[in-house]
Amino acid sequence: MKATEVPLEELAQRSEEEVRERLAGGRLIEGLQHMSPEYLHGIRRILTVSADTELVSAPAVFLQAARFQDHLYIGGPSGLLEFDLTGNPSRQFTAGRDMPPSPLVALAPTLLADSQEPELVLATAQDGLLAFNGHSFRQIHPQDSEARAITSILPASAGRLLIGTKKRGVLIYDGEHLAPLHPSLSSLYVTALAGTESDLWIGTLNQGVFHWHAGAVDSFSEDHGLPDRQVQCVTTAGE
């Protein structure tokens, strides 16, 4: 049987309205299943421009993208790139020069409880959080080094922020204090977060998936249908 090639644009089935609603809600575009054909075309153009113009000296590796203040921001080990919505590069913020040297691992627009305006929250691999208002950065730098080793973030209600870490499990930041979400989730190596503060799905490096809901925790591994215990991405129905 001969395989038939399917153009990538046919796999990006979301409408522009659905993409805008997802971005406006602070949710990330994590794959073709979340893209419209127009969004995919824009991403291709942005990556082509960034590669051709050598905006950063390190290889072009991008881990996350988010829309904020009518601009598209793409983050990775080299720093943060800003593009207008036509795909033209606007600004570059380089890790180690314009921001801490630690690689960016997650981006999410939100209004934190300790801020008066929406910000783009940037999670770093070793230096905690950065909050960017479009003009300047402020750093949220926990004293505990293990709480600064972040893997994922998820905006929650009332300006709170859920934070996945390598050694401290799931933390919650309320604008003043950083604390474990629940003791049962405090020893996990978190790789991904999805859902809400009260109905939370947690991907881990080597323990499968955990579901926190109604004050209880359920776990899922190979016995429940997972191919293995290493989970890199989690999404909920409708995302």
Secondary structure as UniProt FT lines:
FT   HELIX           8..11
FT   HELIX           16..24
FT   TURN            25..26
FT   HELIX           32..34
FT   HELIX           37..53
FT   STRAND          64..68
FT   TURN            69..70
FT   STRAND          71..76
FT   TURN            77..78
FT   STRAND          79..84
FT   TURN            85..86
FT   STRAND          89..95
FT   TURN            96..98
FT   STRAND          104..110
FT   TURN            113..114
FT   STRAND          119..124
FT   STRAND          129..132
FT   STRAND          137..140
FT   HELIX           145..148
FT   STRAND          150..155
FT   HELIX           157..159
FT   STRAND          161..165
FT   STRAND          170..173
FT   STRAND          178..180
FT   HELIX           183..185
FT   TURN            186..187
FT   STRAND          190..195
FT   STRAND          199..204
FT   STRAND          209..213
FT   TURN            214..215
FT   STRAND          216..220
FT   HELIX           222..224
FT   TURN            237..238
//
